[in-house]
């Protein structure tokens, strides 16, 4: 490649151009926990910027957790993601927000417990010793018969 600048007739090679360009892309590895910024948020897709060459795609197959994420984050939010795959077939890193969601839900539960507020949960199954329940945030657990429960029946 020839520099057409009249002040200098110095040639620049492609290798020199590439060497002069500094990249700030992060190389990601499976299992890494990274800070990210939410860049796209739709009912079918969440993208985050992790500093890689392309935006990372959030993979969440559990619909309850996806609904919880969509209702609790917004564009520009800083989140923590776990790398599931450094590069998909389409070239994007694939990440999970499950750990971020779990920490957020547990913090909310801690606040509710300290303030003695009620928590709404759905009974998924009844067992001999109690109930298997889940919250709208995707948290599930066992509620023993010995716990005080008030019922609110919703017909589906």
Buried (B, 14 or more C-beta within 10 A) or exposed (E): EEEEEEEEEEEEEEEEEEEEEEEEEEEBEEEBEBEBBBBEBEEEEBBBBBBBEBBBBBBBEEEBBBBBBBEBBEEEEEBEBBBBBBBBEEEBBBBBBBEBBBEBBEEBBEEEEEEEEEEEBEBEEEEEEBBBBBBEBBBEEEBEEEEEEEEEEEEE
